[in-house]
Amino acid sequence: MFAQVVSVEAASDKLAGLLTFCQEQLPGFRQAPGFKGFYLLADRQSGKIVTISLWDSDDDLRRNNEGRGAQARQEASTELGVAPPPVDIYEVVLQA
């Protein structure tokens, strides 16, 4: 399994809009080949937001990342008023 991690800092008043945006996008991602899950983490005090998406394979993740994922990140960064953040990709080597 592979994980895509995106971290960004934004004004805390933007979280509700980002949450709505993610909820609207999730049905499409759930239908993508290899999609296994999604987490949206937020520290309301600092404004730090982290997303983690899980994928069956590196190929599934990268196919999504180049298409629908790139478009969603661009739209989300516009919603937050920040530059598109870097994307980190990890292999999940232990799951409990």
MMTF fields as JSON, N, C-alpha, C and O atoms, coordinates in Angstrom:
{
  "mmtfVersion": "1.0.0",
  "mmtfProducer": "UNKNOWN",
  "numBonds": 383,
  "numAtoms": 384,
  "numGroups": 96,
  "numChains": 1,
  "numModels": 1,
  "chainsPerModel": [1],
  "groupsPerChain": [96],
  "chainIdList": ["A"],
  "bondAtomList": [4, 2, 8, 6, 12, 10, 16, 14, 20, 18, 24, 22, 28, 26, 32, 30, 36, 34, 40, 38, 44, 42, 48, 46, 52, 50, 56, 54, 60, 58, 64, 62, 68, 66, 72, 70, 76, 74, 80, 78, 84, 82, 88, 86, 92, 90, 96, 94, 100, 98, 104, 102, 108, 106, 112, 110, 116, 114, 120, 118, 124, 122, 128, 126, 132, 130, 136, 134, 140, 138, 144, 142, 148, 146, 152, 150, 156, 154, 160, 158, 164, 162, 168, 166, 172, 170, 176, 174, 180, 178, 184, 182, 188, 186, 192, 190, 196, 194, 200, 198, 204, 202, 208, 206, 212, 210, 216, 214, 220, 218, 224, 222, 228, 226, 232, 230, 236, 234, 240, 238, 244, 242, 248, 246, 252, 250, 256, 254, 260, 258, 264, 262, 268, 266, 272, 270, 276, 274, 280, 278, 284, 282, 288, 286, 292, 290, 296, 294, 300, 298, 304, 302, 308, 306, 312, 310, 316, 314, 320, 318, 324, 322, 328, 326, 332, 330, 336, 334, 340, 338, 344, 342, 348, 346, 352, 350, 356, 354, 360, 358, 364, 362, 368, 366, 372, 370, 376, 374, 380, 378],
  "bondOrderList": [1, 1, 1, 1, 1, 1, 1, 1, 1, 1, 1, 1, 1, 1, 1, 1, 1, 1, 1, 1, 1, 1, 1, 1, 1, 1, 1, 1, 1, 1, 1, 1, 1, 1, 1, 1, 1, 1, 1, 1, 1, 1, 1, 1, 1, 1, 1, 1, 1, 1, 1, 1, 1, 1, 1, 1, 1, 1, 1, 1, 1, 1, 1, 1, 1, 1, 1, 1, 1, 1, 1, 1, 1, 1, 1, 1, 1, 1, 1, 1, 1, 1, 1, 1, 1, 1, 1, 1, 1, 1, 1, 1, 1, 1, 1],
  "groupList": [{"groupName": "MET", "atomNameList": ["N", "CA", "C", "O"], "elementList": ["N", "C", "C", "O"], "formalChargeList": [0, 0, 0, 0], "bondAtomList": [1, 0, 2, 1, 3, 2], "bondOrderList": [1, 1, 2], "singleLetterCode": "M", "chemCompType": "L-PEPTIDE LINKING"}, {"groupName": "PHE", "atomNameList": ["N", "CA", "C", "O"], "elementList": ["N", "C", "C", "O"], "formalChargeList": [0, 0, 0, 0], "bondAtomList": [1, 0, 2, 1, 3, 2], "bondOrderList": [1, 1, 2], "singleLetterCode": "F", "chemCompType": "L-PEPTIDE LINKING"}, {"groupName": "ALA", "atomNameList": ["N", "CA", "C", "O"], "elementList": ["N", "C", "C", "O"], "formalChargeList": [0, 0, 0, 0], "bondAtomList": [1, 0, 2, 1, 3, 2], "bondOrderList": [1, 1, 2], "singleLetterCode": "A", "chemCompType": "L-PEPTIDE LINKING"}, {"groupName": "GLN", "atomNameList": ["N", "CA", "C", "O"], "elementList": ["N", "C", "C", "O"], "formalChargeList": [0, 0, 0, 0], "bondAtomList": [1, 0, 2, 1, 3, 2], "bondOrderList": [1, 1, 2], "singleLetterCode": "Q", "chemCompType": "L-PEPTIDE LINKING"}, {"groupName": "VAL", "atomNameList": ["N", "CA", "C", "O"], "elementList": ["N", "C", "C", "O"], "formalChargeList": [0, 0, 0, 0], "bondAtomList": [1, 0, 2, 1, 3, 2], "bondOrderList": [1, 1, 2], "singleLetterCode": "V", "chemCompType": "L-PEPTIDE LINKING"}, {"groupName": "SER", "atomNameList": ["N", "CA", "C", "O"], "elementList": ["N", "C", "C", "O"], "formalChargeList": [0, 0, 0, 0], "bondAtomList": [1, 0, 2, 1, 3, 2], "bondOrderList": [1, 1, 2], "singleLetterCode": "S", "chemCompType": "L-PEPTIDE LINKING"}, {"groupName": "GLU", "atomNameList": ["N", "CA", "C", "O"], "elementList": ["N", "C", "C", "O"], "formalChargeList": [0, 0, 0, 0], "bondAtomList": [1, 0, 2, 1, 3, 2], "bondOrderList": [1, 1, 2], "singleLetterCode": "E", "chemCompType": "L-PEPTIDE LINKING"}, {"groupName": "ASP", "atomNameList": ["N", "CA", "C", "O"], "elementList": ["N", "C", "C", "O"], "formalChargeList": [0, 0, 0, 0], "bondAtomList": [1, 0, 2, 1, 3, 2], "bondOrderList": [1, 1, 2], "singleLetterCode": "D", "chemCompType": "L-PEPTIDE LINKING"}, {"groupName": "LYS", "atomNameList": ["N", "CA", "C", "O"], "elementList": ["N", "C", "C", "O"], "formalChargeList": [0, 0, 0, 0], "bondAtomList": [1, 0, 2, 1, 3, 2], "bondOrderList": [1, 1, 2], "singleLetterCode": "K", "chemCompType": "L-PEPTIDE LINKING"}, {"groupName": "LEU", "atomNameList": ["N", "CA", "C", "O"], "elementList": ["N", "C", "C", "O"], "formalChargeList": [0, 0, 0, 0], "bondAtomList": [1, 0, 2, 1, 3, 2], "bondOrderList": [1, 1, 2], "singleLetterCode": "L", "chemCompType": "L-PEPTIDE LINKING"}, {"groupName": "GLY", "atomNameList": ["N", "CA", "C", "O"], "elementList": ["N", "C", "C", "O"], "formalChargeList": [0, 0, 0, 0], "bondAtomList": [1, 0, 2, 1, 3, 2], "bondOrderList": [1, 1, 2], "singleLetterCode": "G", "chemCompType": "PEPTIDE LINKING"}, {"groupName": "THR", "atomNameList": ["N", "CA", "C", "O"], "elementList": ["N", "C", "C", "O"], "formalChargeList": [0, 0, 0, 0], "bondAtomList": [1, 0, 2, 1, 3, 2], "bondOrderList": [1, 1, 2], "singleLetterCode": "T", "chemCompType": "L-PEPTIDE LINKING"}, {"groupName": "CYS", "atomNameList": ["N", "CA", "C", "O"], "elementList": ["N", "C", "C", "O"], "formalChargeList": [0, 0, 0, 0], "bondAtomList": [1, 0, 2, 1, 3, 2], "bondOrderList": [1, 1, 2], "singleLetterCode": "C", "chemCompType": "L-PEPTIDE LINKING"}, {"groupName": "PRO", "atomNameList": ["N", "CA", "C", "O"], "elementList": ["N", "C", "C", "O"], "formalChargeList": [0, 0, 0, 0], "bondAtomList": [1, 0, 2, 1, 3, 2], "bondOrderList": [1, 1, 2], "singleLetterCode": "P", "chemCompType": "L-PEPTIDE LINKING"}, {"groupName": "ARG", "atomNameList": ["N", "CA", "C", "O"], "elementList": ["N", "C", "C", "O"], "formalChargeList": [0, 0, 0, 0], "bondAtomList": [1, 0, 2, 1, 3, 2], "bondOrderList": [1, 1, 2], "singleLetterCode": "R", "chemCompType": "L-PEPTIDE LINKING"}, {"groupName": "TYR", "atomNameList": ["N", "CA", "C", "O"], "elementList": ["N", "C", "C", "O"], "formalChargeList": [0, 0, 0, 0], "bondAtomList": [1, 0, 2, 1, 3, 2], "bondOrderList": [1, 1, 2], "singleLetterCode": "Y", "chemCompType": "L-PEPTIDE LINKING"}, {"groupName": "ILE", "atomNameList": ["N", "CA", "C", "O"], "elementList": ["N", "C", "C", "O"], "formalChargeList": [0, 0, 0, 0], "bondAtomList": [1, 0, 2, 1, 3, 2], "bondOrderList": [1, 1, 2], "singleLetterCode": "I", "chemCompType": "L-PEPTIDE LINKING"}, {"groupName": "TRP", "atomNameList": ["N", "CA", "C", "O"], "elementList": ["N", "C", "C", "O"], "formalChargeList": [0, 0, 0, 0], "bondAtomList": [1, 0, 2, 1, 3, 2], "bondOrderList": [1, 1, 2], "singleLetterCode": "W", "chemCompType": "L-PEPTIDE LINKING"}, {"groupName": "ASN", "atomNameList": ["N", "CA", "C", "O"], "elementList": ["N", "C", "C", "O"], "formalChargeList": [0, 0, 0, 0], "bondAtomList": [1, 0, 2, 1, 3, 2], "bondOrderList": [1, 1, 2], "singleLetterCode": "N", "chemCompType": "L-PEPTIDE LINKING"}],
  "groupTypeList": [0, 1, 2, 3, 4, 4, 5, 4, 6, 2, 2, 5, 7, 8, 9, 2, 10, 9, 9, 11, 1, 12, 3, 6, 3, 9, 13, 10, 1, 14, 3, 2, 13, 10, 1, 8, 10, 1, 15, 9, 9, 2, 7, 14, 3, 5, 10, 8, 16, 4, 11, 16, 5, 9, 17, 7, 5, 7, 7, 7, 9, 14, 14, 18, 18, 6, 10, 14, 10, 2, 3, 2, 14, 3, 6, 2, 5, 11, 6, 9, 10, 4, 2, 13, 13, 13, 4, 7, 16, 15, 6, 4, 4, 9, 3, 2],
  "groupIdList": [1, 2, 3, 4, 5, 6, 7, 8, 9, 10, 11, 12, 13, 14, 15, 16, 17, 18, 19, 20, 21, 22, 23, 24, 25, 26, 27, 28, 29, 30, 31, 32, 33, 34, 35, 36, 37, 38, 39, 40, 41, 42, 43, 44, 45, 46, 47, 48, 49, 50, 51, 52, 53, 54, 55, 56, 57, 58, 59, 60, 61, 62, 63, 64, 65, 66, 67, 68, 69, 70, 71, 72, 73, 74, 75, 76, 77, 78, 79, 80, 81, 82, 83, 84, 85, 86, 87, 88, 89, 90, 91, 92, 93, 94, 95, 96],
  "secStructList": [7, 3, 3, 3, 3, 3, 3, 3, 3, 7, 7, 4, 4, 4, 2, 2, 2, 2, 2, 2, 2, 2, 2, 2, 2, 2, 2, 2, 2, 2, 6, 1, 6, 6, 3, 3, 3, 3, 3, 3, 3, 3, 3, 6, 6, 6, 6, 3, 3, 3, 3, 3, 3, 3, 3, 1, 1, 2, 2, 2, 2, 2, 2, 2, 2, 2, 6, 2, 2, 2, 2, 2, 2, 2, 2, 2, 2, 2, 2, 2, 6, 1, 7, 7, 7, 7, 3, 3, 3, 3, 3, 7, 7, 7, 7, 7],
  "xCoordList": [0.857, 0.0, 0.906, 2.031, 0.386, 1.131, 0.267, -0.96, 0.934, 0.241, 0.761, 1.957, -0.163, 0.181, -0.116, -1.217, 0.862, 0.718, 0.943, 1.939, -0.003, 0.081, -0.121, -1.101, 0.804, 0.711, 0.689, 1.403, -0.146, -0.262, -0.678, -1.275, -0.366, -0.852, -1.785, -1.489, -2.913, -3.92, -4.654, -4.601, -5.33, -6.133, -7.182, -7.787, -7.386, -8.31, -9.741, -10.517, -10.107, -11.466, -11.687, -12.812, -10.629, -10.743, -11.046, -11.38, -10.938, -11.106, -12.493, -12.612, -13.529, -14.892, -15.081, -15.686, -14.572, -14.672, -13.885, -14.333, -12.706, -11.893, -12.575, -12.549, -13.178, -13.889, -15.036, -15.215, -15.799, -16.889, -16.345, -16.904, -15.258, -14.644, -14.241, -14.526, -13.585, -13.145, -14.336, -14.297, -15.376, -16.566, -17.202, -17.727, -17.155, -17.7, -16.832, -17.349, -15.523, -14.589, -14.492, -14.193, -14.744, -14.529, -15.271, -14.678, -16.527, -17.191, -16.421, -16.344, -15.868, -15.084, -13.805, -13.428, -13.137, -11.904, -12.192, -11.406, -13.307, -13.653, -13.817, -13.619, -14.176, -14.359, -13.062, -13.023, -12.002, -10.721, -10.091, -10.142, -9.499, -8.844, -7.767, -6.906, -7.822, -6.794, -6.993, -6.192, -8.033, -8.259, -8.604, -9.445, -7.942, -8.177, -8.668, -9.224, -8.478, -8.946, -8.375, -7.463, -8.943, -8.544, -8.711, -9.688, -7.752, -7.813, -7.533, -6.654, -8.283, -8.043, -7.773, -8.661, -6.554, -6.142, -5.964, -5.454, -6.378, -6.261, -5.883, -6.387, -4.993, -4.688, -5.311, -4.746, -6.455, -7.213, -6.448, -6.632, -5.599, -4.867, -3.755, -3.585, -2.995, -1.867, -2.267, -1.577, -3.384, -3.802, -3.153, -3.318, -2.418, -1.778, -2.804, -3.572, -2.799, -3.726, -2.902, -1.99, -3.224, -2.533, -3.587, -4.571, -3.379, -4.235, -3.385, -2.214, -4.002, -3.358, -4.344, -5.465, -3.924, -4.747, -3.975, -2.752, -4.7, -4.1, -4.501, -5.641, -3.535, -3.725, -3.126, -2.132, -3.732, -3.238, -1.802, -0.99, -1.489, -0.163, 0.383, -0.355, 1.672, 2.331, 1.758, 1.554, 1.498, 0.919, -0.457, -0.742, -1.314, -2.647, -2.52, -3.199, -1.643, -1.458, -0.976, -1.517, 0.021, 0.599, -0.38, -0.422, -1.153, -2.177, -3.169, -3.522, -3.613, -4.538, -3.86, -4.448, -2.631, -1.899, -1.709, -1.715, -1.545, -1.311, -2.6, -2.558, -3.725, -4.992, -5.888, -5.695, -6.854, -7.866, -7.243, -7.705, -6.213, -5.572, -4.951, -5.098, -4.258, -3.636, -4.689, -4.504, -5.778, -6.855, -7.486, -7.744, -7.731, -8.332, -7.4, -7.864, -6.088, -5.147, -5.127, -5.06, -5.184, -5.2, -6.453, -6.371, -7.599, -8.843, -8.825, -9.297, -8.284, -8.215, -7.28, -7.579, -6.158, -5.234, -5.854, -5.581, -6.684, -7.405, -8.404, -8.544, -9.097, -10.063, -9.377, -9.942, -8.14, -7.413, -6.654, -6.25, -6.461, -5.7, -4.207, -3.513, -3.701, -2.267, -1.755, -2.532, -0.433, 0.177, -0.013, -0.065, -0.118, -0.245, 0.936, 2.094, 0.646, 1.712, 2.393, 1.839, 3.604, 4.287, 3.558, 2.855, 3.742, 3.13, 4.24, 5.223, 4.088, 5.037, 4.371, 3.192, 5.14, 4.624, 5.459, 6.689, 4.759, 5.416, 4.856, 3.687, 5.695, 5.201, 4.773, 5.496, 3.616, 3.159, 3.846, 3.569, 4.736, 5.493, 4.981, 5.378, 4.103, 3.462, 2.1, 1.958, 1.104, -0.25, -0.769, -0.675, -1.314, -1.785, -3.288, -3.879],
  "yCoordList": [-1.165, 0.0, 1.23, 1.193, 2.328, 3.575, 4.717, 4.681, 5.74, 6.901, 8.177, 8.333, 9.075, 10.417, 11.365, 11.351, 12.187, 13.103, 14.528, 14.821, 15.404, 16.813, 17.635, 17.436, 18.567, 19.436, 20.885, 21.282, 21.671, 23.093, 23.843, 23.262, 25.122, 25.969, 27.005, 27.611, 27.204, 28.152, 28.753, 28.223, 29.849, 30.48, 29.479, 28.765, 29.441, 28.454, 28.631, 27.676, 29.826, 30.025, 29.38, 29.363, 28.852, 28.183, 26.698, 26.045, 26.154, 24.711, 24.224, 23.182, 24.942, 24.497, 24.384, 23.425, 25.352, 25.297, 24.143, 23.493, 23.88, 22.76, 21.431, 20.512, 21.327, 20.106, 19.836, 18.705, 20.858, 20.715, 20.305, 19.426, 20.939, 20.613, 19.132, 18.434, 18.66, 17.263, 16.305, 15.281, 16.63, 15.776, 15.7, 14.656, 16.796, 16.797, 15.995, 15.394, 15.98, 15.283, 13.786, 13.008, 13.382, 11.983, 10.949, 9.915, 11.154, 10.11, 9.764, 8.595, 10.751, 10.487, 9.723, 8.824, 10.08, 9.378, 7.946, 7.045, 7.723, 6.361, 5.414, 4.206, 5.958, 5.141, 4.92, 4.107, 5.631, 5.503, 4.148, 3.678, 3.522, 2.233, 2.327, 3.206, 1.425, 1.335, 2.215, 2.145, 3.047, 3.936, 3.105, 2.208, 3.412, 2.655, 3.509, 2.969, 4.83, 5.653, 7.058, 7.357, 7.914, 9.324, 9.863, 9.552, 10.669, 11.339, 12.823, 13.197, 13.658, 15.1, 15.432, 15.301, 15.86, 16.163, 17.671, 18.311, 18.244, 19.686, 20.037, 19.45, 20.998, 21.627, 23.016, 23.921, 23.182, 24.433, 25.636, 26.761, 25.402, 26.519, 27.024, 28.232, 26.104, 26.528, 26.76, 27.469, 26.161, 26.259, 25.224, 25.277, 24.282, 23.239, 22.183, 21.699, 21.841, 20.852, 19.796, 20.124, 18.534, 17.414, 16.5, 16.155, 16.111, 15.084, 13.855, 13.953, 12.707, 11.432, 10.614, 10.357, 10.207, 9.287, 7.994, 7.997, 6.892, 5.556, 4.86, 4.967, 4.14, 3.504, 2.108, 1.85, 1.209, -0.165, -0.232, -0.979, 0.551, 0.456, 1.828, 2.811, 1.879, 3.112, 3.571, 4.767, 2.632, 2.987, 3.635, 4.641, 3.063, 3.638, 5.065, 5.981, 5.234, 6.551, 7.56, 8.661, 7.188, 8.127, 8.445, 9.579, 7.475, 7.76, 8.797, 9.737, 8.622, 9.584, 10.935, 11.981, 10.908, 12.127, 13.005, 14.232, 12.405, 13.167, 13.705, 14.651, 13.131, 13.556, 14.248, 15.418, 13.517, 14.051, 14.661, 15.699, 14.037, 14.529, 15.906, 16.781, 16.095, 17.395, 18.485, 19.585, 18.193, 19.164, 19.492, 20.659, 18.485, 18.703, 19.519, 20.399, 19.243, 20.019, 21.485, 22.381, 21.72, 23.096, 23.827, 24.966, 23.178, 23.789, 24.016, 25.046, 23.058, 23.196, 24.336, 25.089, 24.472, 25.556, 26.917, 27.893, 26.982, 28.216, 28.512, 29.656, 27.467, 27.611, 28.15, 28.973, 27.668, 28.083, 29.389, 30.023, 29.788, 30.999, 30.811, 31.733, 29.605, 29.307, 28.677, 28.183, 28.704, 28.052, 26.541, 26.023, 25.827, 24.37, 23.772, 24.032, 22.987, 22.426, 21.241, 20.632, 20.917, 19.735, 18.458, 18.423, 17.433, 16.126, 15.146, 15.025, 14.452, 13.417, 12.063, 11.896, 11.095, 9.742, 8.774, 8.811, 7.895, 6.92, 5.529, 5.37, 4.536, 3.17, 2.876, 3.199, 2.271, 1.872, 0.54, -0.474, 0.56, -0.648, -1.361, -2.491, -0.697, -1.328, -0.706, 0.517, -1.544, -1.083, -1.884, -3.112, -1.198, -1.905, -1.766, -2.289],
  "zCoordList": [0.0, 0.0, 0.0, 0.498, -0.574, -0.66, -0.146, -0.242, 0.406, 0.97, 0.326, 0.077, 0.066, -0.397, 0.758, 1.308, 1.125, 2.25, 1.749, 1.088, 2.079, 1.704, 2.966, 3.685, 3.248, 4.421, 3.976, 3.055, 4.649, 4.328, 5.585, 6.492, 5.637, 6.721, 6.129, 5.099, 6.79, 6.308, 7.498, 8.608, 7.257, 8.307, 8.783, 7.983, 10.094, 10.661, 10.163, 10.186, 9.716, 9.212, 7.841, 7.341, 7.237, 5.932, 6.071, 5.081, 7.272, 7.466, 7.066, 6.422, 7.427, 7.097, 5.589, 5.11, 4.842, 3.384, 2.805, 1.861, 3.366, 2.885, 3.198, 2.38, 4.363, 4.735, 3.761, 3.309, 3.444, 2.472, 1.108, 0.452, 0.683, -0.6, -0.635, -1.608, 0.418, 0.46, 0.438, -0.245, 1.171, 1.181, -0.209, -0.598, -0.949, -2.314, -3.279, -4.22, -3.055, -3.943, -3.672, -4.577, -2.431, -2.045, -2.879, -3.188, -3.265, -4.067, -5.349, -5.729, -5.998, -7.209, -6.918, -7.67, -5.827, -5.469, -5.049, -5.344, -4.365, -3.933, -5.114, -4.98, -6.26, -7.458, -8.226, -9.15, -7.856, -8.56, -8.257, -7.12, -9.268, -9.045, -7.967, -8.012, -7.009, -5.983, -4.77, -3.837, -4.74, -3.606, -2.372, -2.436, -1.234, -0.001, 1.164, 2.121, 1.109, 2.223, 2.173, 1.403, 3.021, 3.049, 4.466, 5.147, 4.9, 6.187, 5.981, 5.204, 6.678, 6.722, 8.18, 9.023, 8.482, 9.848, 9.972, 9.053, 11.095, 11.267, 12.699, 13.657, 12.818, 14.095, 14.018, 13.403, 14.631, 14.514, 15.082, 14.618, 16.072, 16.68, 15.766, 15.605, 15.166, 14.328, 12.872, 12.14, 12.456, 11.06, 10.163, 8.944, 10.74, 9.93, 9.538, 10.368, 8.258, 7.711, 6.985, 6.226, 7.22, 6.58, 5.972, 6.627, 4.726, 4.13, 3.849, 3.484, 4.028, 3.734, 2.913, 3.352, 1.724, 0.943, 0.789, 0.647, 0.818, 0.764, -0.528, -0.981, -1.117, -2.424, -2.428, -1.75, -3.195, -3.309, -3.792, -3.247, -4.818, -5.428, -5.763, -5.827, -5.975, -6.4, -7.741, -7.948, -8.651, -9.955, -9.802, -10.452, -8.947, -8.714, -8.18, -8.646, -7.2, -6.603, -7.646, -7.746, -8.405, -9.382, -10.513, -10.99, -10.94, -11.972, -11.454, -12.165, -10.219, -9.632, -9.427, -9.703, -8.947, -8.633, -9.87, -9.762, -11.013, -12.241, -12.846, -13.632, -12.503, -13.091, -12.087, -11.755, -11.62, -10.701, -9.447, -8.974, -8.909, -7.692, -7.878, -7.024, -8.992, -9.263, -9.379, -8.859, -10.048, -10.204, -8.842, -8.548, -8.023, -6.705, -5.813, -5.089, -5.851, -5.034, -5.461, -4.621, -6.764, -7.253, -6.769, -6.31, -6.87, -6.412, -4.89, -4.408, -4.149, -2.691, -2.302, -1.376, -2.994, -2.655, -2.955, -2.257, -3.988, -4.282, -3.166, -2.733, -2.704, -1.603, -0.338, 0.382, -0.08, 1.113, 0.922, 1.897, -0.319, -0.591, -0.396, 0.033, -0.712, -0.571, -1.862, -2.679, -2.031, -3.185, -3.054, -1.938, -4.181, -4.1, -3.314, -3.641, -2.301, -1.467, -2.139, -3.054, -1.674, -2.204, -1.789, -0.779, -2.577, -2.338, -1.981, -2.713, -0.867, -0.464, -0.624, -0.313, -1.114, -1.317, -0.51, -0.536, 0.217, 1.07, 0.816, 0.464, 0.998, 1.024, 2.459, 3.401, 2.626, 3.96, 4.265, 3.625, 5.24, 5.549, 6.808, 7.09, 7.557, 8.717, 8.902, 8.896, 9.067, 9.33, 10.51, 10.521, 11.5, 12.702, 12.83, 13.775]
}
